[in-house]
């Protein structure tokens, strides 16, 4: 019974934490324009879609767990609760990684906060090459890899407004070149 209660708390808590975080940050817009920089983040539609899916799956998990507890289904309530909690944990991690990704462009450099890892600061003058890469996540999407020297320094994801980012970088000469060594 204690395990079932803990699983119910997870099924209710994860969607509430994500929804509360987005609700409190709802005043933010996907592209933030300031006088000296522009911030690009993943759009609210995608992150809200994930949160709504988490709310739905959490409610469905609690409902099925409760139906198992009252004897409608002859299954241990921890079975559906564990399944839905696993979905919620994976969705929450995916949502958190998407919320973390950010590109900030300044006049002479940009800062890229990737899904995982530390922030990279890239001076536009140091960019040796940029290449288009097919996105495996977004259908018909194209990412841009940014190279400094022969090193892959950042990935500009296709979910952002890449046209505006590339205009701000203004290194179309580097976009045509492909590095010889990686």
C-alpha positions as CSV (number, residue, x, y, z in Angstrom):
1,X,0.0,0.0,0.0
2,X,2.9,2.4,0.7
3,X,4.4,1.6,-2.7
4,X,1.1,2.4,-4.3
5,X,0.8,5.7,-2.5
6,X,4.4,6.6,-3.6
7,X,3.5,5.7,-7.2
8,X,0.4,7.9,-7.1
9,X,2.4,10.8,-5.7
10,X,4.8,10.5,-8.6
11,X,1.9,10.2,-11.1
12,X,0.4,13.4,-9.8
13,X,3.6,15.3,-8.8
14,X,5.5,15.2,-12.0
15,X,2.8,16.7,-14.2
16,X,2.1,19.3,-11.5
17,X,5.7,20.3,-11.2
18,X,6.0,20.7,-15.0
19,X,2.7,22.6,-15.4
20,X,3.5,24.9,-12.5
21,X,6.9,25.7,-14.0
22,X,5.5,26.5,-17.4
23,X,2.6,28.4,-15.9
24,X,4.9,30.6,-13.9
25,X,7.1,31.1,-16.9
26,X,4.1,31.7,-19.3
27,X,4.9,35.4,-19.6
28,X,8.1,34.4,-21.5
29,X,8.0,34.2,-25.3
30,X,9.9,31.8,-27.5
31,X,12.1,34.5,-29.0
32,X,13.2,37.2,-26.6
33,X,14.5,40.4,-28.2
34,X,16.6,42.8,-26.2
35,X,18.6,45.8,-27.2
36,X,22.0,43.9,-27.1
37,X,21.0,40.3,-27.6
38,X,18.3,37.9,-28.9
39,X,17.4,34.7,-27.0
40,X,16.0,31.7,-28.9
41,X,14.4,28.8,-27.0
42,X,12.1,25.9,-27.9
43,X,8.6,27.1,-28.6
44,X,5.8,27.0,-25.9
45,X,3.6,24.8,-28.1
46,X,5.9,21.9,-27.9
47,X,6.7,22.2,-24.2
48,X,3.0,22.7,-23.4
49,X,2.1,19.7,-25.5
50,X,4.4,17.5,-23.5
51,X,3.0,18.9,-20.2
52,X,-0.5,18.2,-21.3
53,X,0.4,14.6,-22.3
54,X,2.0,14.2,-18.9
55,X,-1.2,15.5,-17.2
56,X,-3.3,13.1,-19.2
57,X,-1.1,10.1,-18.6
58,X,-0.8,10.8,-14.9
59,X,-4.5,11.1,-14.5
60,X,-5.0,7.9,-16.6
61,X,-2.4,6.1,-14.4
62,X,-4.1,7.1,-11.2
63,X,-7.5,6.1,-12.5
64,X,-6.4,2.7,-13.6
65,X,-4.5,2.2,-10.3
66,X,-7.6,3.2,-8.4
67,X,-9.7,0.8,-10.4
68,X,-7.3,-2.0,-9.6
69,X,-7.4,-1.1,-5.9
70,X,-11.2,-1.3,-5.7
71,X,-11.2,-4.7,-7.6
72,X,-12.5,-3.7,-11.0
73,X,-9.4,-5.3,-12.5
74,X,-7.7,-8.2,-10.9
75,X,-4.2,-6.7,-11.2
76,X,-1.9,-5.4,-8.6
77,X,-2.3,-1.6,-8.6
78,X,1.4,-1.1,-8.8
79,X,1.6,-2.6,-12.3
80,X,-0.3,0.2,-14.2
81,X,1.1,2.9,-11.8
82,X,4.7,1.7,-12.6
83,X,4.0,1.8,-16.3
84,X,2.5,5.3,-16.3
85,X,5.2,6.6,-13.8
86,X,7.9,5.3,-16.2
87,X,6.3,7.2,-19.0
88,X,6.1,10.3,-16.9
89,X,9.7,10.2,-15.8
90,X,10.9,9.8,-19.4
91,X,8.6,12.6,-20.6
92,X,9.7,14.9,-17.8
93,X,13.4,14.4,-18.6
94,X,12.7,15.0,-22.3
95,X,10.7,18.2,-21.4
96,X,13.4,19.4,-19.1
97,X,16.1,18.9,-21.7
98,X,14.0,20.8,-24.3
99,X,13.5,23.7,-21.8
100,X,17.2,23.8,-21.2
101,X,18.3,24.3,-24.8
102,X,18.9,27.9,-25.7
103,X,20.8,30.1,-28.2
104,X,21.6,33.7,-27.3
105,X,23.0,35.8,-30.1
106,X,25.0,39.0,-29.5
107,X,26.6,41.4,-31.9
108,X,30.0,39.6,-32.1
109,X,29.4,36.2,-30.4
110,X,26.7,33.7,-29.4
111,X,26.1,31.4,-26.4
112,X,24.7,28.0,-26.9
113,X,23.3,26.0,-24.0
114,X,22.9,22.4,-25.4
115,X,20.5,19.8,-24.2
116,X,23.3,18.2,-22.1
117,X,26.6,19.8,-21.1
118,X,28.0,23.2,-20.5
119,X,27.3,26.4,-22.3
120,X,29.5,27.3,-25.3
121,X,30.5,30.8,-26.2
122,X,31.4,31.2,-29.9
123,X,32.9,34.3,-31.5
124,X,31.5,34.7,-35.0
125,X,35.0,35.5,-36.3
126,X,36.3,32.2,-35.0
127,X,33.7,30.1,-36.9
128,X,35.6,28.1,-39.5
129,X,32.6,26.3,-41.0
130,X,28.9,25.6,-40.6
131,X,27.1,22.7,-42.3
132,X,23.5,21.7,-42.7
133,X,22.6,18.4,-41.2
134,X,19.3,16.5,-41.5
135,X,17.3,16.5,-38.3
136,X,16.4,13.1,-37.0
137,X,13.7,14.5,-34.7
138,X,11.8,17.1,-36.8
139,X,10.4,15.9,-40.1
140,X,12.0,17.8,-43.0
141,X,14.0,19.8,-40.5
142,X,17.7,20.8,-40.9
143,X,20.1,21.5,-38.1
144,X,23.3,23.6,-38.4
145,X,26.6,22.3,-37.0
146,X,29.0,25.1,-36.1
147,X,32.7,24.4,-36.3
148,X,35.6,26.3,-34.7
149,X,38.8,25.1,-36.2
150,X,38.1,21.5,-37.0
151,X,36.1,21.0,-33.8
152,X,32.3,20.7,-33.7
153,X,31.5,23.4,-31.2
154,X,27.6,23.6,-31.3
155,X,24.5,22.4,-32.9
156,X,21.8,24.9,-33.8
157,X,18.6,22.8,-33.7
158,X,15.9,23.2,-36.4
159,X,13.2,23.9,-33.9
160,X,14.6,27.4,-33.5
161,X,14.4,30.2,-36.0
162,X,17.6,29.3,-37.8
163,X,17.1,31.9,-40.5
164,X,17.2,34.7,-37.9
165,X,20.2,33.1,-36.1
166,X,22.2,32.8,-39.3
167,X,21.4,36.4,-40.3
168,X,22.6,37.5,-36.9
169,X,25.9,35.4,-37.2
170,X,26.3,36.8,-40.8
171,X,29.0,34.2,-41.8
172,X,27.5,32.8,-44.9
173,X,31.0,32.3,-46.3
174,X,31.5,29.7,-43.5
175,X,28.2,28.0,-44.3
176,X,29.4,26.9,-47.7
177,X,32.6,25.3,-46.4
178,X,32.9,21.8,-44.9
179,X,35.8,21.1,-42.5
180,X,38.3,18.6,-43.8
181,X,39.0,17.0,-40.4
182,X,36.6,16.3,-37.5
